[in-house]
């Protein structure tokens, strides 16, 4: 009986080594996915993305020369292309008429804002 087990162990030992290797690999992969998909890690990644977009947006709105050229439609193509590639929607409305806001510039057709939303007070969306 013992000799039969020894023969089987030597003959099929690669299966035991392969099983141990797969178990170790599954443990490493499992810990990796657990770390990257934990709620705190996901929250951190989303906050980083939002902070980057917010910083870029603030940089755009503080550039008064760019804003005025967008309103007057006199911006150069390379600058327009940079705005088109932004990962967020950027809209400029003019308030020539006090009752209606006229959409003057938008950088993407991926986003849409209802005209009624523009008339609402801040925080009442």
Backbone bond lengths (Angstrom), bond angles and torsions (degrees), N, CA, C in turn:
res aa  C-N    CA-C-N  psi(-1)  N-CA   C-N-CA  omega(-1)  CA-C   N-CA-C  phi
1 X - - - 1.454 - - 1.526 110.49 -
2 X 1.336 116.69 -46.41 1.445 120.92 -178.76 1.521 109.97 -67.25
3 X 1.289 117.89 -38.29 1.469 120.56 178.54 1.518 110.81 -66.19
4 X 1.320 116.62 -35.54 1.469 119.84 177.85 1.526 110.37 -65.83
5 X 1.332 117.64 -39.23 1.464 121.10 178.34 1.525 110.78 -67.53
6 X 1.354 116.33 -38.36 1.457 119.37 178.04 1.522 110.91 -64.57
7 X 1.327 116.11 -42.81 1.469 120.43 179.03 1.528 110.21 -62.69
8 X 1.316 116.56 -43.96 1.470 121.00 179.82 1.531 110.10 -64.73
9 X 1.338 116.71 -38.77 1.467 120.58 178.62 1.507 111.61 -64.18
10 X 1.336 116.90 -43.35 1.462 119.90 179.14 1.523 111.67 -71.06
11 X 1.311 116.07 -36.78 1.459 120.31 -177.43 1.531 111.39 -72.12
12 X 1.333 116.39 -39.61 1.473 120.72 -175.12 1.535 112.08 -116.27
13 X 1.292 117.42 26.19 1.460 121.61 179.64 1.521 113.31 -63.22
14 X 1.320 115.74 -30.29 1.475 119.63 178.62 1.525 111.54 -61.25
15 X 1.333 116.67 -28.07 1.470 119.47 178.81 1.533 110.68 -68.38
16 X 1.313 116.33 -39.23 1.466 120.16 178.88 1.527 109.91 -66.90
17 X 1.322 116.10 -42.71 1.474 120.13 178.76 1.527 110.29 -63.97
18 X 1.330 116.87 -43.04 1.467 121.22 178.79 1.522 110.67 -63.31
19 X 1.321 117.69 -41.79 1.472 121.22 179.78 1.527 110.31 -63.93
20 X 1.333 117.05 -41.96 1.466 120.23 178.88 1.527 110.47 -65.63
21 X 1.309 116.94 -40.45 1.461 121.46 178.98 1.533 110.59 -64.02
22 X 1.337 117.52 -44.84 1.464 121.22 178.61 1.535 111.52 -64.42
23 X 1.315 116.86 -38.56 1.457 120.01 177.84 1.525 110.51 -63.08
24 X 1.319 116.95 -44.26 1.466 121.03 178.71 1.522 110.52 -63.60
25 X 1.323 117.28 -43.55 1.462 121.79 178.58 1.527 111.13 -61.97
26 X 1.323 117.26 -42.47 1.468 119.97 179.42 1.526 111.15 -65.04
27 X 1.325 117.20 -35.48 1.457 121.34 177.99 1.531 110.77 -64.92
28 X 1.323 116.45 -44.50 1.470 120.66 -179.97 1.529 110.05 -64.50
29 X 1.319 117.69 -47.09 1.471 121.50 -179.63 1.517 110.64 -63.80
30 X 1.307 117.50 -41.53 1.461 121.43 179.94 1.525 110.93 -61.18
31 X 1.316 117.36 -44.75 1.467 120.43 178.76 1.517 111.49 -65.95
32 X 1.326 117.34 -36.67 1.464 120.58 178.08 1.520 110.21 -63.11
33 X 1.325 117.96 -48.85 1.466 120.73 -178.71 1.520 111.05 -66.29
34 X 1.309 116.54 -36.46 1.460 119.64 179.36 1.523 111.37 -63.79
35 X 1.322 116.40 -39.31 1.460 120.21 179.43 1.517 110.95 -67.39
36 X 1.326 118.47 -45.33 1.460 121.64 -176.25 1.519 113.32 -76.00
37 X 1.308 117.78 -20.13 1.455 118.74 -178.14 1.523 112.89 -111.16
38 X 1.299 117.76 12.18 1.460 119.17 176.44 1.534 109.02 -69.59
39 X 1.319 117.80 150.95 1.467 120.24 -177.74 1.530 113.48 -55.83
40 X 1.317 118.10 -40.69 1.465 120.03 -179.93 1.522 111.13 -66.60
41 X 1.325 117.50 -39.28 1.463 121.19 -179.89 1.532 110.33 -67.38
42 X 1.328 117.17 -43.12 1.472 120.85 178.31 1.528 109.75 -63.92
43 X 1.313 116.82 -42.62 1.466 120.67 177.46 1.521 110.60 -59.66
44 X 1.315 116.95 -43.42 1.464 121.59 -179.92 1.532 111.08 -62.70
45 X 1.332 116.98 -43.24 1.465 120.69 -179.87 1.526 111.28 -64.54
46 X 1.328 117.21 -43.25 1.463 120.83 179.54 1.529 110.44 -64.71
47 X 1.325 116.57 -41.17 1.464 119.65 178.55 1.527 111.23 -63.69
48 X 1.327 117.31 -39.19 1.463 120.45 177.51 1.525 110.70 -61.95
49 X 1.331 116.71 -45.73 1.467 120.38 -180.00 1.522 111.02 -62.56
50 X 1.316 116.99 -44.45 1.466 120.17 179.89 1.523 111.63 -65.09
51 X 1.328 116.65 -38.97 1.464 119.63 178.46 1.517 111.51 -63.94
52 X 1.327 117.72 -41.21 1.467 120.92 177.93 1.528 110.76 -62.18
53 X 1.334 116.37 -45.71 1.469 120.25 179.72 1.524 110.99 -64.94
54 X 1.320 116.36 -39.95 1.468 120.37 179.84 1.526 111.02 -65.77
55 X 1.332 117.27 -41.10 1.465 120.34 177.52 1.529 110.81 -62.94
56 X 1.323 116.73 -42.90 1.471 120.65 179.71 1.538 110.00 -65.04
57 X 1.323 116.97 -42.09 1.466 121.06 178.86 1.522 110.55 -62.15
58 X 1.327 117.06 -44.34 1.463 120.36 179.09 1.524 111.47 -63.86
59 X 1.320 116.49 -35.31 1.469 119.69 177.47 1.539 110.18 -65.80
60 X 1.318 116.97 -38.05 1.472 120.52 179.62 1.521 111.01 -67.80
61 X 1.330 116.95 -46.23 1.468 118.52 -174.58 1.522 112.88 -73.99
62 X 1.327 118.16 -18.07 1.462 119.17 176.36 1.530 112.07 -85.76
63 X 1.325 117.39 -9.81 1.469 121.62 177.40 1.533 107.79 -85.19
64 X 1.335 116.65 88.56 1.468 121.16 -174.52 1.523 112.18 -66.39
65 X 1.321 117.70 -30.83 1.472 120.06 178.65 1.523 109.89 -65.53
66 X 1.312 116.75 -42.08 1.468 120.71 178.85 1.516 110.78 -65.48
67 X 1.318 116.94 -44.08 1.471 120.62 -179.23 1.524 110.45 -62.33
68 X 1.308 117.48 -44.52 1.472 118.83 -179.12 1.525 110.80 -67.93
69 X 1.322 118.28 -34.98 1.469 119.16 177.63 1.523 111.17 -70.40
70 X 1.330 117.69 -30.74 1.470 120.11 175.35 1.521 110.55 -69.07
71 X 1.317 116.41 -39.91 1.467 120.03 179.36 1.522 110.51 -65.83
72 X 1.332 116.70 -40.57 1.476 121.12 -179.12 1.525 112.63 -85.87
73 X 1.319 117.70 0.12 1.468 123.89 -179.30 1.528 111.54 57.27
74 X 1.316 115.83 43.50 1.457 120.13 179.73 1.528 111.76 -122.32
75 X 1.320 116.15 21.08 1.462 120.44 -179.38 1.526 110.10 -79.24
76 X 1.323 116.61 146.48 1.456 121.67 -179.04 1.528 110.20 -77.34
77 X 1.320 116.33 154.63 1.467 121.73 -177.05 1.523 114.63 -56.96
78 X 1.339 120.48 -45.26 1.473 118.33 -179.14 1.529 112.76 -59.98
79 X 1.324 116.27 -37.38 1.462 119.46 178.81 1.530 110.54 -69.05
80 X 1.329 116.47 -38.35 1.463 120.09 177.32 1.521 110.63 -64.03
81 X 1.326 116.24 -41.68 1.467 119.92 -179.64 1.520 111.54 -63.63
82 X 1.325 117.29 -35.11 1.459 119.88 176.50 1.522 110.62 -63.13
83 X 1.335 116.26 -40.95 1.466 119.64 179.87 1.523 111.77 -69.96
84 X 1.334 116.52 -33.53 1.461 119.86 179.50 1.527 110.68 -65.53
85 X 1.325 116.46 -32.36 1.464 120.71 -178.12 1.524 113.91 -82.32
86 X 1.308 118.08 -0.33 1.466 120.30 -179.62 1.532 109.92 -67.09
87 X 1.333 117.46 146.55 1.468 120.29 -178.31 1.529 113.86 -84.56
88 X 1.302 117.74 19.99 1.459 121.35 178.92 1.524 108.90 -142.62
89 X 1.317 115.77 161.89 1.457 121.02 177.90 1.515 110.81 -83.49
90 X 1.322 115.52 137.71 1.458 121.40 -178.81 1.521 107.19 -130.79
91 X 1.324 116.88 115.61 1.459 122.19 -176.81 1.519 109.79 -121.68
92 X 1.324 115.42 141.64 1.464 120.76 173.80 1.521 107.07 -121.83
93 X 1.318 115.41 125.39 1.458 121.81 177.97 1.521 108.41 -113.19
94 X 1.313 115.74 138.99 1.465 119.14 174.07 1.525 107.53 -102.78
95 X 1.294 115.67 145.66 1.465 119.89 -179.24 1.522 110.37 -114.36
96 X 1.339 115.51 53.60 1.459 120.53 178.45 1.529 110.17 -61.96
97 X 1.301 115.61 -41.39 1.451 121.12 176.27 1.530 106.68 -102.55
98 X 1.301 118.22 131.54 1.462 120.84 -174.63 1.524 112.73 -68.85
99 X 1.322 118.81 -23.97 1.464 119.73 -177.91 1.530 112.24 -86.93
100 X 1.337 117.43 -24.11 1.458 120.07 -177.92 1.520 110.16 -129.54
101 X 1.306 114.67 145.97 1.459 121.07 173.56 1.527 107.57 -104.85
102 X 1.318 115.63 131.17 1.456 121.19 -177.23 1.525 109.49 -102.21
103 X 1.332 116.48 126.07 1.455 121.06 178.91 1.524 108.61 -69.63
104 X 1.336 116.13 116.50 1.457 122.32 -175.83 1.520 111.78 -98.59
105 X 1.321 117.18 -38.51 1.466 120.98 -177.98 1.523 109.51 -148.21
106 X 1.329 116.06 143.88 1.461 122.65 171.00 1.520 107.71 -145.02
107 X 1.320 116.29 146.62 1.459 119.24 -175.49 1.523 113.30 -99.42
108 X 1.324 118.18 -10.39 1.456 119.49 -175.91 1.520 110.42 -153.07
109 X 1.306 114.60 146.53 1.462 119.55 174.45 1.524 111.61 -93.87
110 X 1.315 117.20 6.19 1.463 121.51 179.16 1.525 111.66 -75.84
111 X 1.317 116.39 -22.27 1.459 121.61 -174.67 1.519 109.17 -118.06
112 X 1.325 115.18 151.92 1.450 120.28 179.19 1.522 108.51 -142.27
113 X 1.309 115.60 138.38 1.456 121.59 177.21 1.517 108.24 -122.62
114 X 1.307 115.91 126.26 1.461 120.09 178.15 1.530 109.62 -67.74
115 X 1.327 117.30 139.73 1.467 119.66 177.18 1.532 112.77 -58.41
116 X 1.344 116.55 -30.51 1.467 119.28 178.65 1.526 111.45 -66.19
117 X 1.334 117.10 -30.67 1.464 120.58 179.90 1.526 111.51 -67.73
118 X 1.294 117.02 -29.63 1.468 121.00 -179.68 1.531 109.86 -68.65
119 X 1.315 117.30 -31.76 1.455 121.27 -177.97 1.525 113.40 -77.23
120 X 1.330 118.43 -15.73 1.471 122.03 -175.95 1.522 111.29 -74.87
121 X 1.314 114.45 154.66 1.463 120.88 174.59 1.520 109.77 -68.67
122 X 1.306 116.96 155.47 1.460 120.76 178.56 1.522 110.17 -58.62
123 X 1.326 116.12 135.68 1.454 121.89 177.13 1.496 113.31 85.46
124 X 1.324 119.31 0.37 1.469 121.69 -178.37 1.518 110.57 -110.44
125 X 1.340 116.01 48.29 1.455 118.69 -178.89 1.491 110.35 -99.82
